Amino acid sequence: MTTLPDTYMPNRPAEHRVTVLDTPQDILWYHMDNGPLPDDDGNVRLRDGDDVLTVPLKGLYRVQLVENGIPAAGPGRLLTREQFGSQFSEFAEPYLEYGVKFLPRRNDIVIHGSLETAKDALDGLPALKGSGDYGIVRRLVHEPGDWEILLG
C-alpha cells in the first residue's frame, strides 16, 4: 500500500439537504428514518464538542448528505440553530471560472474569473457583443475541459 504525501479534498464540496423540524410532519418523517425518539418532555440529547446538550427536538436542523441528488438514508445529523450557522453556509458555485469566447473557434477564450467580470468585459465591447460571434462561457476550475456556453 502506498500513502500519498499530500492531503486531498473533493473537487466539489459535499451538498446537504437541510430540514428544520418545525412541523409534526417533519418530525414524523425524521422518526420514520430511524431518528431517535425524544423523551417525555420532547427533548433529545446532542453532542456539542465534549458537552452533551438536552434540547427540544422541535426546531432542530436535520442535515442529510446528498449523494447523486438523493438524500442519504438514515436520520442524518441534528444541529441547533447556532451549530448549523457555524458549520454551514448556503451552497454557491465557487469552483467555476468564466470567460468570453469567440464562438466560431474552439479555444479562443479570454478568462475573466467571475460571471460578473465576464459580462462586464462583453458589455464593454458593444460591437463584439452585437455581432453574435461572442458569448459567455464557464467550466469547472479543477477539471479543465470543454467550456459550456451560457450566453451566446
C-alpha positions as CSV (number, residue, x, y, z in Angstrom):
1,M,0.0,0.0,0.0
2,T,1.3,3.5,-0.9
3,T,0.1,6.5,1.0
4,L,0.3,9.7,-1.0
5,P,2.4,12.5,0.7
6,D,-0.3,15.2,0.4
7,T,-3.8,15.6,1.7
8,Y,-6.7,16.0,-0.7
9,M,-10.2,17.4,-0.9
10,P,-13.0,16.7,-3.4
11,N,-13.3,19.0,-6.4
12,R,-16.8,19.8,-5.5
13,P,-17.9,20.2,-1.9
14,A,-20.5,17.8,-0.5
15,E,-24.0,19.0,-0.6
16,H,-26.5,18.6,2.2
17,R,-30.3,18.8,2.4
18,V,-31.4,20.7,5.5
19,T,-34.9,20.5,7.1
20,V,-35.9,22.4,10.1
21,L,-38.0,20.1,12.3
22,D,-40.8,22.6,12.9
23,T,-43.9,20.7,11.9
24,P,-45.4,17.4,13.1
25,Q,-45.0,16.0,9.5
26,D,-41.2,16.9,9.6
27,I,-40.8,15.2,12.9
28,L,-42.8,12.1,11.7
29,W,-40.5,11.7,8.7
30,Y,-37.5,12.1,10.9
31,H,-38.7,9.2,13.1
32,M,-39.6,7.1,10.1
33,D,-35.9,7.5,9.1
34,N,-34.9,5.9,12.4
35,G,-34.3,9.2,14.2
36,P,-34.1,8.8,18.0
37,L,-37.3,9.4,19.9
38,P,-37.5,12.4,22.3
39,D,-38.0,12.0,26.0
40,D,-41.4,12.7,27.7
41,D,-40.6,16.5,27.6
42,G,-39.9,16.4,23.8
43,N,-36.1,16.7,24.3
44,V,-33.2,14.9,22.7
45,R,-29.6,14.8,23.6
46,L,-27.0,16.2,21.2
47,R,-23.2,16.2,21.4
48,D,-21.6,19.6,21.2
49,G,-17.9,19.1,21.3
50,D,-17.2,17.4,24.7
51,D,-20.6,18.5,26.1
52,V,-24.0,16.9,25.8
53,L,-26.9,19.2,25.3
54,T,-30.5,18.4,26.1
55,V,-32.7,20.4,23.7
56,P,-36.2,20.3,22.2
57,L,-36.5,18.2,19.0
58,K,-38.8,20.7,17.5
59,G,-36.8,23.5,15.8
60,L,-33.6,21.5,15.3
61,Y,-31.9,21.3,12.0
62,R,-31.8,17.9,10.3
63,V,-28.8,17.7,8.0
64,Q,-28.6,14.9,5.4
65,L,-25.7,14.3,3.0
66,V,-26.9,14.4,-0.6
67,E,-25.5,11.7,-2.9
68,N,-26.3,11.9,-6.7
69,G,-29.2,14.3,-5.9
70,I,-30.8,12.0,-3.3
71,P,-30.5,12.5,0.5
72,A,-28.6,9.6,2.1
73,A,-30.6,7.0,4.0
74,G,-31.0,7.5,7.8
75,P,-31.8,10.3,10.1
76,G,-28.8,12.4,9.3
77,R,-27.3,14.8,11.9
78,L,-29.3,17.1,14.2
79,L,-27.9,20.5,14.9
80,T,-29.1,23.5,16.9
81,R,-29.5,26.8,15.0
82,E,-26.2,28.0,16.4
83,Q,-24.3,24.8,15.4
84,F,-25.8,24.9,11.9
85,G,-24.9,28.6,11.5
86,S,-21.3,27.9,12.5
87,Q,-20.8,24.8,10.3
88,F,-22.7,25.5,7.1
89,S,-23.2,28.2,4.6
90,E,-25.6,28.4,1.6
91,F,-24.3,26.5,-1.4
92,A,-22.5,28.5,-4.1
93,E,-20.6,27.6,-7.2
94,P,-17.1,28.8,-6.1
95,Y,-15.3,26.3,-8.4
96,L,-16.4,27.8,-11.7
97,E,-14.4,30.1,-14.0
98,Y,-16.0,32.3,-16.7
99,G,-14.8,33.7,-19.9
100,V,-15.7,35.5,-23.1
101,K,-15.4,33.2,-26.2
102,F,-15.2,33.8,-29.9
103,L,-17.8,31.2,-30.7
104,P,-16.7,30.1,-34.2
105,R,-13.3,28.9,-32.7
106,R,-12.9,26.1,-30.3
107,N,-10.4,27.6,-27.9
108,D,-10.4,31.3,-28.4
109,I,-11.4,32.3,-24.9
110,V,-10.4,35.2,-22.6
111,I,-10.8,34.0,-19.0
112,H,-12.4,36.5,-16.6
113,G,-12.9,34.6,-13.3
114,S,-16.4,35.5,-12.3
115,L,-19.6,35.8,-14.3
116,E,-19.9,39.5,-13.5
117,T,-16.5,40.4,-14.8
118,A,-17.1,38.3,-18.0
119,K,-20.4,40.1,-18.5
120,D,-18.8,43.5,-17.9
121,A,-16.0,42.6,-20.4
122,L,-18.5,41.7,-23.1
123,D,-20.7,44.7,-22.3
124,G,-17.7,47.0,-22.6
125,L,-17.3,46.0,-26.3
126,P,-20.7,46.6,-27.8
127,A,-19.6,46.0,-31.4
128,L,-18.4,42.5,-30.5
129,K,-21.4,41.7,-28.4
130,G,-23.8,42.9,-31.1
131,S,-22.0,40.7,-33.7
132,G,-23.4,37.5,-32.1
133,D,-19.9,35.9,-32.5
134,Y,-19.0,36.2,-28.9
135,G,-20.6,34.6,-25.8
136,I,-20.0,34.0,-22.1
137,V,-18.8,30.5,-21.2
138,R,-17.9,28.6,-18.0
139,R,-16.1,25.5,-16.8
140,L,-15.1,23.8,-13.6
141,V,-11.7,25.2,-12.4
142,H,-10.4,21.9,-11.0
143,E,-11.5,19.9,-14.0
144,P,-10.5,22.0,-17.0
145,G,-12.2,20.7,-20.1
146,D,-14.8,21.9,-22.5
147,W,-16.4,25.2,-21.9
148,E,-20.2,25.4,-21.5
149,I,-21.8,28.3,-23.4
150,L,-24.0,30.3,-21.0
151,L,-24.9,33.4,-23.1
152,G,-24.2,33.3,-26.8
